[in-house]
Amino acid sequence: MTDSSTDVAPDTVDDGPRHRRGRKKAPVERDPSARDLRRLAERDRRAKGRRRIAWALVGAVALVTISVVVSVWWLERPAPEAAVPDPVPVAGEGESVLVKVVDGDVVVGAALAAAHPNGPDTMILFPAALSAIVPGYGTWDLAFAAEVDDPDLLALTLTNLLGARVDGTIEVPAAALAAALDGTELELPSPLLVEEGTDQVVAAAAGSSARPAATLQRILTEQGTDDQLSWMVRQGAVWQALVEAWQTDDSVVFEVIEASSGDVVVGRSVLESLAADEAGTVTAAQVESLDTFGTGAERYRLQVDDAAALVDERMAWLDLVVGERIRIEILNGTGEVGITAPIAAALVKDGYRIVRTDNADTLDFSETRVVGHTLDNQQSALAVQGLLGFGEVRIEQRQPSLVVDVTVIVGDDFS
């Protein structure tokens, strides 16, 4: 019987499988591929981007928080104590007087006469239809200011318009002025034409001739068919005749003053000086016509710059302040009629310029507010508060006015 098995030496027996089941494989070390490197770089870049965004958000939040805190503090911080009042008054020489020519109770002419020890002296006439801010009342004309039951209101209106000091007011009856010049040679640049029915009659011819008192009175009191500017020039001719007549007869000024009322002492001083000054002048204010939209009414305007130039050229010693005046808006926050007028008067006399008077949006202000428009006007607001003696100072930063420096909203604390 043949044995098919094969003997194998003991040291050659293969027991590998049993040993492989119990052995752990060692990790295989290999170099990273380019793909792996790109993946790692992309992961690192994204992580850095997320960190940058997070820090940026934290910084933005911090910046906004700081800005809000600073803004609230800046806007609500208490205002400092007032320092030197603003504006600075001018210590002027000379005198001035507002001359109102009256026909009964009606003011038919207005002029500002000014005299200085070193001359030249001057008188400037204004038309009744000159538009102006009437302090405490709003935008009207000089005729309105003359009609209000306040003898100082017309002078205050001119002071506000011109920025010039007015030392007194006199009322001169047209009849008295005409009587003092009875028979005087008078040159008229234009005739006085008046309507009689459908005709125009020459009440006073142009040119130079001796005029009786009755004609002079008509020249002063009647506008005729011309506009107010022509009437004003004819009135100026009468005043010029007074100046010239005084050169030969100094009693004419005394006659006019004796028939006048008001501040007659300063009136006499100024008119005597004007009449005695050979270089003295009587002129009309240069104004421009305003559109009245077909109503036929006359309305004129004297620009702010023109007003300042007029004062600087003719009567600089009457300037209220050095430089430009602070622009003031006065609003009635109570609804009480006339409450803003005394405040406006005090501000104008102290050198401020009233540019607007109106009611506030609401009429329930218990405390007066003095609002400076931007920090540039903080000192001016404090000076206004110091002048009034009451009110809370605030600063408008968000929506400041471009035409007003300080707003005064009058409250119930003013009586």
NUTOR-407894 format. One line per field, with one value per residue (C-alpha): residue number from 1; residue in one letter; x, y, z. Coordinates in steps of 0.05 Angstrom, whole numbers, plus 5000, padded with zeros to 4 digits. Example, Ala and Ser with C-alpha at 12.3 -4.5 7.8 and 13.67 -1.06 7.14 Angstrom:
// residues 2
n = [1	2];
res = [A	S];
x = [5246	5273];
y = [4910	4979];
z = [5156	5143];
// end
This chain:
// residues 415
n = [1	2	3	4	5	6	7	8	9	10	11	12	13	14	15	16	17	18	19	20	21	22	23	24	25	26	27	28	29	30	31	32	33	34	35	36	37	38	39	40	41	42	43	44	45	46	47	48	49	50	51	52	53	54	55	56	57	58	59	60	61	62	63	64	65	66	67	68	69	70	71	72	73	74	75	76	77	78	79	80	81	82	83	84	85	86	87	88	89	90	91	92	93	94	95	96	97	98	99	100	101	102	103	104	105	106	107	108	109	110	111	112	113	114	115	116	117	118	119	120	121	122	123	124	125	126	127	128	129	130	131	132	133	134	135	136	137	138	139	140	141	142	143	144	145	146	147	148	149	150	151	152	153	154	155	156	157	158	159	160	161	162	163	164	165	166	167	168	169	170	171	172	173	174	175	176	177	178	179	180	181	182	183	184	185	186	187	188	189	190	191	192	193	194	195	196	197	198	199	200	201	202	203	204	205	206	207	208	209	210	211	212	213	214	215	216	217	218	219	220	221	222	223	224	225	226	227	228	229	230	231	232	233	234	235	236	237	238	239	240	241	242	243	244	245	246	247	248	249	250	251	252	253	254	255	256	257	258	259	260	261	262	263	264	265	266	267	268	269	270	271	272	273	274	275	276	277	278	279	280	281	282	283	284	285	286	287	288	289	290	291	292	293	294	295	296	297	298	299	300	301	302	303	304	305	306	307	308	309	310	311	312	313	314	315	316	317	318	319	320	321	322	323	324	325	326	327	328	329	330	331	332	333	334	335	336	337	338	339	340	341	342	343	344	345	346	347	348	349	350	351	352	353	354	355	356	357	358	359	360	361	362	363	364	365	366	367	368	369	370	371	372	373	374	375	376	377	378	379	380	381	382	383	384	385	386	387	388	389	390	391	392	393	394	395	396	397	398	399	400	401	402	403	404	405	406	407	408	409	410	411	412	413	414	415];
res = [M	T	D	S	S	T	D	V	A	P	D	T	V	D	D	G	P	R	H	R	R	G	R	K	K	A	P	V	E	R	D	P	S	A	R	D	L	R	R	L	A	E	R	D	R	R	A	K	G	R	R	R	I	A	W	A	L	V	G	A	V	A	L	V	T	I	S	V	V	V	S	V	W	W	L	E	R	P	A	P	E	A	A	V	P	D	P	V	P	V	A	G	E	G	E	S	V	L	V	K	V	V	D	G	D	V	V	V	G	A	A	L	A	A	A	H	P	N	G	P	D	T	M	I	L	F	P	A	A	L	S	A	I	V	P	G	Y	G	T	W	D	L	A	F	A	A	E	V	D	D	P	D	L	L	A	L	T	L	T	N	L	L	G	A	R	V	D	G	T	I	E	V	P	A	A	A	L	A	A	A	L	D	G	T	E	L	E	L	P	S	P	L	L	V	E	E	G	T	D	Q	V	V	A	A	A	A	G	S	S	A	R	P	A	A	T	L	Q	R	I	L	T	E	Q	G	T	D	D	Q	L	S	W	M	V	R	Q	G	A	V	W	Q	A	L	V	E	A	W	Q	T	D	D	S	V	V	F	E	V	I	E	A	S	S	G	D	V	V	V	G	R	S	V	L	E	S	L	A	A	D	E	A	G	T	V	T	A	A	Q	V	E	S	L	D	T	F	G	T	G	A	E	R	Y	R	L	Q	V	D	D	A	A	A	L	V	D	E	R	M	A	W	L	D	L	V	V	G	E	R	I	R	I	E	I	L	N	G	T	G	E	V	G	I	T	A	P	I	A	A	A	L	V	K	D	G	Y	R	I	V	R	T	D	N	A	D	T	L	D	F	S	E	T	R	V	V	G	H	T	L	D	N	Q	Q	S	A	L	A	V	Q	G	L	L	G	F	G	E	V	R	I	E	Q	R	Q	P	S	L	V	V	D	V	T	V	I	V	G	D	D	F	S];
x = [5000	5029	5032	5016	5033	5097	5137	5156	5210	5183	5222	5190	5118	5080	5042	5039	4963	4958	5011	4980	4913	4945	4994	4978	5002	5048	5023	5047	5083	5075	5087	5024	5000	4989	4914	4921	4963	4912	4856	4894	4910	4837	4814	4864	4844	4770	4785	4825	4768	4717	4762	4771	4695	4682	4733	4705	4635	4659	4696	4636	4589	4639	4647	4572	4563	4618	4590	4520	4546	4589	4532	4482	4532	4550	4478	4452	4511	4496	4514	4571	4562	4555	4618	4623	4556	4550	4546	4593	4559	4590	4605	4582	4580	4529	4454	4396	4321	4264	4221	4148	4109	4036	3971	3925	3933	3961	4037	4050	4126	4184	4257	4318	4360	4431	4482	4554	4603	4649	4594	4569	4498	4443	4369	4345	4272	4236	4171	4111	4105	4175	4171	4206	4205	4163	4193	4142	4091	4122	4133	4093	4110	4129	4057	4034	4088	4066	3993	4002	3988	4061	4098	4165	4149	4168	4235	4246	4229	4280	4332	4321	4324	4386	4424	4429	4415	4353	4359	4290	4226	4189	4122	4121	4053	4055	4016	4069	4126	4090	4073	4146	4166	4109	4132	4198	4231	4223	4247	4207	4237	4167	4098	4044	3985	3919	3855	3793	3738	3767	3821	3890	3903	3971	3971	4045	4085	4156	4214	4233	4183	4159	4107	4052	4040	3977	4016	4073	4023	3994	4063	4076	4009	3984	4016	3978	3977	4051	4081	4107	4179	4162	4121	4180	4227	4179	4176	4252	4251	4210	4260	4318	4283	4280	4355	4369	4320	4355	4418	4384	4331	4347	4277	4246	4273	4249	4179	4177	4203	4154	4096	4123	4116	4158	4233	4237	4304	4342	4299	4319	4392	4394	4353	4393	4458	4432	4409	4476	4519	4534	4552	4488	4445	4372	4364	4316	4333	4349	4297	4272	4201	4170	4121	4051	4021	3974	3941	3962	3990	4059	4113	4187	4248	4314	4364	4402	4469	4443	4418	4486	4522	4474	4490	4565	4566	4521	4519	4570	4574	4503	4522	4493	4547	4614	4607	4545	4486	4462	4399	4341	4276	4222	4165	4104	4098	4038	3986	3982	3975	4032	4078	4137	4137	4175	4226	4237	4246	4299	4338	4336	4360	4417	4442	4407	4369	4299	4289	4224	4166	4112	4076	4110	4086	4050	4026	4040	4111	4116	4189	4222	4275	4335	4361	4428	4433	4498	4553	4578	4519	4522	4554	4502	4446	4477	4483	4409	4391	4433	4398	4328	4344	4306	4299	4332	4390	4392	4434	4403	4451	4408	4369	4398	4370	4412	4379	4373	4428	4384	4311	4273	4209	4172	4139	4093	4152	4152	4100];
y = [5000	5063	5122	5188	5234	5272	5281	5351	5370	5402	5466	5478	5473	5537	5565	5636	5643	5634	5686	5739	5740	5765	5818	5893	5927	5987	6053	6066	6132	6168	6239	6283	6293	6362	6352	6344	6406	6447	6421	6440	6509	6522	6500	6546	6605	6596	6594	6658	6692	6673	6702	6767	6775	6762	6814	6864	6855	6864	6929	6957	6945	6978	7038	7049	7044	7094	7142	7139	7152	7210	7241	7237	7268	7323	7343	7339	7367	7429	7496	7534	7600	7662	7703	7772	7792	7789	7835	7890	7959	8019	8080	8130	8205	8251	8248	8223	8236	8203	8257	8239	8289	8284	8308	8305	8233	8206	8199	8223	8223	8191	8211	8197	8259	8252	8303	8295	8347	8335	8329	8320	8319	8284	8269	8205	8198	8131	8113	8092	8028	8005	7932	7916	7870	7905	7876	7834	7838	7807	7832	7895	7965	8030	8055	7997	8012	8085	8067	8019	8050	8051	8117	8082	8026	8063	8083	8011	7986	8032	8013	7940	7954	7998	7975	8049	8083	8129	8177	8208	8218	8282	8292	8353	8377	8387	8452	8480	8462	8493	8556	8565	8564	8605	8639	8603	8588	8513	8471	8410	8355	8331	8362	8344	8319	8305	8275	8316	8275	8245	8298	8307	8376	8407	8424	8443	8453	8425	8474	8530	8581	8614	8568	8591	8553	8519	8491	8467	8432	8395	8375	8345	8310	8288	8233	8252	8207	8189	8133	8141	8149	8212	8238	8225	8264	8324	8320	8320	8384	8417	8395	8420	8487	8488	8477	8532	8581	8573	8603	8671	8665	8618	8627	8578	8517	8545	8554	8482	8455	8497	8465	8395	8342	8286	8290	8363	8375	8325	8343	8416	8399	8354	8399	8461	8424	8399	8469	8500	8449	8474	8402	8374	8334	8313	8249	8193	8121	8080	8024	7973	7957	7891	7851	7856	7807	7855	7883	7954	7964	7994	7956	7971	7938	7961	7905	7888	7901	7967	7988	7974	8011	8070	8076	8067	8120	8173	8161	8108	8136	8111	8037	7995	7942	7925	7878	7839	7835	7768	7745	7729	7692	7703	7653	7659	7593	7615	7645	7708	7768	7818	7776	7779	7855	7875	7819	7842	7914	7895	7853	7906	7961	7916	7907	7843	7839	7809	7771	7734	7737	7683	7632	7568	7501	7491	7542	7502	7522	7530	7552	7599	7567	7602	7558	7569	7540	7498	7506	7567	7605	7577	7640	7683	7641	7649	7724	7728	7688	7735	7796	7767	7741	7675	7616	7550	7548	7493	7478	7454	7407	7361	7412	7481	7541	7573	7642	7648	7647	7643	7625	7650	7612	7652	7610	7621	7639	7709	7756];
z = [5000	4979	5032	4997	5055	5057	5120	5136	5185	5249	5239	5172	5195	5173	5233	5204	5203	5278	5291	5242	5278	5343	5313	5301	5239	5247	5217	5149	5140	5074	5047	5040	4971	4938	4945	5020	5025	4987	5032	5095	5069	5050	5119	5153	5108	5125	5199	5196	5156	5209	5263	5226	5215	5289	5311	5261	5288	5359	5339	5302	5361	5407	5361	5355	5430	5443	5390	5421	5491	5469	5427	5484	5532	5482	5466	5538	5575	5618	5586	5618	5652	5608	5598	5566	5536	5461	5420	5441	5443	5408	5451	5398	5399	5366	5370	5329	5328	5291	5259	5247	5205	5225	5195	5253	5280	5215	5204	5133	5135	5173	5174	5216	5230	5258	5280	5300	5329	5270	5219	5167	5193	5154	5148	5114	5093	5088	5051	5092	5051	5069	5090	5155	5215	5267	5331	5368	5311	5250	5179	5165	5138	5171	5166	5210	5261	5263	5273	5332	5399	5419	5407	5408	5359	5295	5325	5348	5278	5246	5298	5282	5207	5208	5269	5288	5354	5358	5416	5412	5373	5356	5321	5276	5251	5176	5184	5231	5185	5126	5165	5185	5112	5084	5020	5018	4951	4940	4882	4866	4822	4801	4802	4853	4812	4846	4819	4814	4784	4720	4714	4742	4769	4783	4857	4857	4795	4785	4787	4834	4859	4923	4955	5003	5067	5039	4980	5025	5069	5010	4988	5056	5066	4997	4955	4892	4832	4838	4878	4949	4926	4887	4946	4993	4948	4948	5025	5026	4985	5041	5094	5050	5046	5122	5125	5076	5108	5175	5144	5139	5194	5252	5281	5232	5269	5335	5306	5283	5350	5391	5353	5360	5415	5442	5455	5436	5470	5428	5368	5373	5382	5321	5275	5294	5281	5214	5193	5215	5178	5108	5089	5118	5071	5064	5024	5011	5027	4965	4965	4915	4896	4917	4875	4904	4853	4818	4880	4863	4933	4941	4978	4983	5014	5040	5038	5102	5068	5040	5109	5140	5085	5093	5167	5157	5103	5135	5210	5231	5301	5313	5302	5359	5357	5327	5268	5247	5295	5322	5286	5334	5323	5376	5381	5425	5464	5507	5460	5502	5455	5456	5501	5454	5444	5507	5497	5425	5447	5499	5449	5394	5440	5463	5392	5368	5302	5302	5237	5252	5301	5302	5344	5366	5341	5408	5459	5523	5540	5615	5612	5563	5519	5489	5432	5400	5330	5331	5382	5344	5374	5445	5473	5439	5469	5538	5528	5509	5570	5613	5583	5594	5663	5654	5607	5594	5545	5493	5432	5367	5332	5291	5248	5260	5224	5169	5176	5251	5304	5366	5377	5438	5453	5505	5560	5619	5664	5631	5657];
// end
